[in-house]
Structures are given as structure tokens and as C-alpha cells.
Amino acid sequence: MSVLEKAKAHYSAKLSEEPRPISIKEWDTDAFIKPAISLQKLGEIMECANKGNAAEAMVLTIIYRLIDAEGNPLFRKLDKTELLKSVDPDVLASIVNEINASDPSADDIEGN
């Protein structure tokens, strides 16, 4: 098996992991956190963050990572403006913190 095949198999396995449940009491909603997203979506989030647009990066994280019990996204990219303008930022920050808590740290990735 080539390195590329191993890398693809690893990513496929990660995408196949069970989504982690999250309860959003302020919205009376139970949802799930996708275990991974594509590099393209991650890059889009990081680009926003690097340009100093933390709010947009947070909303994109929620759009790309939250799903319902059937695996369907809770939000679409078209919902971004409404999420930015009309939703409690403290709740959004709490959700993003929960999403980030489920991701490995840089030290975890490096094996430290």
C-alpha cells in the first residue's frame, strides 16, 4: 500500500467515525459534531481566522461541523449572515468551544 493510499484510508476511517453528540440547551436541540471536514472547508475557516474575522470563522465551523441525527447539516452556508447577525454569540462561542474540545490538539497530533 502506497503512502497516499494509507493517507486516504486514514482520512476515510476518520470520516467514518461516529459523530459526537452535543446538546444545545438554549435552542432546545440535540445535534452531532462531524468528526472531520475537508481540507478545503478547514482552509476556508482558517483563512477567515487569519484575516481577523473570528466571528465568520466560528460560524463556518458551526455550519460545516454540526449535523442532525440523520447526518444532515443543521445549517447551510446561506445561513451564515443570519447566524452572524441574529444568533446569540455566546451560544455560538460555546458550541465552537465544544467542537474544538473534540478535536486533537497539536501536541496530540505530534504524539507529545
Helices and strands as residue ranges (DSSP letters): H 3-16, E 20-24, G 25-27, E 29-33, H 39-50, H 54-65, E 66-67, G 77-79, H 80-86, H 89-102, H 106-110
